[in-house]
């Protein structure tokens, strides 16, 4: 089936810097295997059928992998060149591609059902502290009871994206508890899986929605 896109392209602060590294980012991303990068989250994938949100999908490799696993996938990306690359690369997959951004996710709807799994892979450091709190609140409103949100937090010097803020799992956990999530996974100080990134480490946190409010 044909991919679908919806929404006007807008400038989002978190995309700043990526315009200088588009080709390098595309090359690096397509060489990343979903099951390797998200190895710690695989056990939390819901049984089929299920609805999944890839929030900040980049050039679409994670969204494509999730669709190939059989999930109904909504993928959002605020940076036009990356979204266009995703649509072109995976045009045979039935994915809803949206030009949208965290934390508001204004174009994401639950008219067709709440999400059972949400993935934020490498985007958290582009959100300010206040945006992060708003983001967790918004995600809670989109997720089904017992759904899981899997978030990878990048630590270290800026990469291609230059609009960045320090991240901490402790901060994320505080927001999570405020909005009715249980922390079911918290891993710290994981090395980067990309070459020449010795100064970059990652935390991975999985949150289970327990509150219905």
C-alpha positions in Angstrom: 0.0 0.0 0.0 1.1 3.6 -0.5 2.6 5.7 2.2 0.6 8.7 3.4 1.9 12.1 4.5 -0.1 14.8 6.1 0.7 18.3 7.3 2.7 21.4 6.3 6.5 21.5 6.8 7.5 23.8 9.7 10.8 24.9 11.2 11.4 23.2 14.5 14.3 24.3 16.7 15.4 20.7 17.4 16.1 20.2 13.8 18.8 22.9 13.7 22.2 21.6 12.4 20.9 18.6 10.6 20.7 20.6 7.3 24.5 20.4 7.2 24.7 16.6 7.6 21.7 15.2 5.7 23.7 12.7 3.6 25.8 11.5 6.5 22.8 11.1 8.7 20.9 9.2 6.1 23.8 6.8 5.5 24.4 6.2 9.3 20.7 5.7 10.0 19.9 3.2 7.2 22.8 1.1 8.5 21.3 0.8 12.0 19.4 -2.3 12.7 16.2 -1.9 14.7 16.8 -5.0 16.7 20.3 -3.9 17.6 19.7 -0.3 18.5 16.4 -1.1 20.4 17.5 -4.4 21.8 16.6 -3.5 25.4 13.1 -2.5 24.3 12.1 -5.6 22.3 10.6 -7.5 25.2 8.1 -4.6 25.7 6.6 -4.7 22.2 2.9 -5.5 22.4 1.2 -8.5 21.0 -0.5 -8.0 17.6 -2.7 -6.3 16.6 -1.4 -3.1 18.1 -0.9 0.5 17.3 2.6 2.1 17.5 3.9 5.6 17.4 7.5 6.4 16.3 7.9 10.0 17.5 10.9 11.5 15.8 11.4 8.8 13.2 14.3 10.4 11.3 14.6 8.7 7.9 12.1 5.9 8.9 14.2 2.8 9.5 12.6 2.1 12.9 9.0 2.8 11.6 9.6 0.4 8.7 10.9 -2.3 11.0 7.9 -2.0 13.2 5.5 -2.1 10.3 7.3 -5.2 8.9 6.7 -6.8 12.3 3.0 -6.3 11.7 2.2 -3.2 13.7 0.0 -0.3 12.6 2.5 2.5 12.6 2.2 6.3 12.8 5.6 8.0 12.3 6.3 11.7 12.9 9.3 13.7 11.8 9.7 17.5 11.9 12.7 17.8 9.5 11.4 17.8 5.9 14.5 16.2 4.2 14.4 13.3 6.6 10.6 12.8 6.2 10.9 12.9 2.5 13.7 10.3 2.5 11.5 8.1 4.7 8.5 8.3 2.4 10.6 7.6 -0.6 12.5 4.7 0.9 9.5 2.8 2.3 6.8 3.6 -0.1 5.7 0.0 -0.3 4.8 0.0 3.4 1.5 1.2 4.8 2.7 3.8 7.3 1.1 7.1 8.2 3.9 9.6 7.9 3.3 13.0 9.6 5.2 16.2 9.6 4.8 16.9 13.3 7.0 17.5 16.4 7.3 16.9 20.1 6.1 17.9 22.6 2.7 19.0 21.2 2.1 16.3 18.5 -0.7 18.4 17.2 -1.4 16.2 14.2 -1.4 12.9 16.0 -4.9 11.5 16.7 -6.3 8.6 18.6 -9.5 8.5 16.6 -8.4 5.1 15.3 -7.3 3.9 18.7 -4.9 4.7 21.5 -1.2 3.7 21.1 0.0 0.5 22.6 3.7 1.3 22.2 5.6 4.6 21.7 9.2 4.9 20.6 11.4 8.0 21.1 14.8 7.0 19.8 17.5 9.7 20.1 15.3 12.8 20.2 15.0 13.5 23.9 18.1 15.8 24.0 16.5 18.1 21.5 13.7 19.0 24.0 14.1 21.7 26.7 13.3 20.8 30.3 9.8 22.3 30.1 9.1 20.7 26.7 10.0 17.3 28.2 7.4 17.6 30.9 4.8 18.6 28.4 5.9 15.7 26.1 5.3 13.1 28.8 1.9 14.6 29.6 0.9 14.6 25.9 2.1 11.0 25.4 0.1 9.8 28.4 -3.0 11.2 26.7 -2.3 9.2 23.6 -1.5 5.9 25.2 -3.7 2.9 26.1 -3.7 1.5 29.7 -0.6 -0.7 30.2 1.0 0.7 27.0 4.8 1.2 27.0 6.8 4.3 26.1 10.5 3.5 25.2 12.9 6.4 25.3 16.6 6.5 24.5 18.5 9.5 26.1 21.7 10.7 24.5 24.5 12.1 26.7 27.5 13.9 25.5 28.6 16.6 23.0 26.2 17.7 20.3 26.3 15.7 17.1 24.6 16.8 13.8 21.7 18.4 15.7 22.9 21.5 17.5 19.8 22.5 19.5 20.5 20.2 22.5 20.0 20.1 26.2 21.6 17.8 28.9 19.5 14.8 29.7 19.1 12.6 32.7 17.1 9.5 33.4 16.3 10.9 36.9 14.6 13.9 35.4 12.6 11.7 33.1 11.5 9.4 35.9 10.1 12.4 37.8 7.9 13.4 34.9 6.9 9.8 34.4 5.7 9.4 37.9 3.8 12.7 37.8 1.7 11.6 34.8 0.9 8.0 35.9 3.7 5.9 34.5 5.6 3.1 36.1 9.3 2.8 35.3 9.9 -0.8 34.1 13.4 -0.3 32.7 16.2 2.1 33.5 19.6 1.4 32.0 22.5 3.9 32.3 25.9 4.6 30.7 25.5 2.4 27.6 28.1 3.0 24.9 27.2 4.4 21.5 26.8 1.8 18.8 28.1 4.2 16.2 31.9 4.4 15.5 33.9 7.4 16.7 31.4 8.3 19.4 33.5 7.5 22.4 32.3 10.6 24.3 28.6 9.7 23.8 26.7 7.4 26.1 23.0 6.5 26.3 20.4 5.8 28.9 17.3 3.7 28.0 14.1 4.0 29.9 10.8 2.2 29.5 7.6 3.6 31.0 4.4 1.7 31.5 1.2 3.7 31.6 -0.7 2.7 34.8 -3.0 5.6 35.4 -6.1 6.2 33.4 -6.1 9.9 34.1 
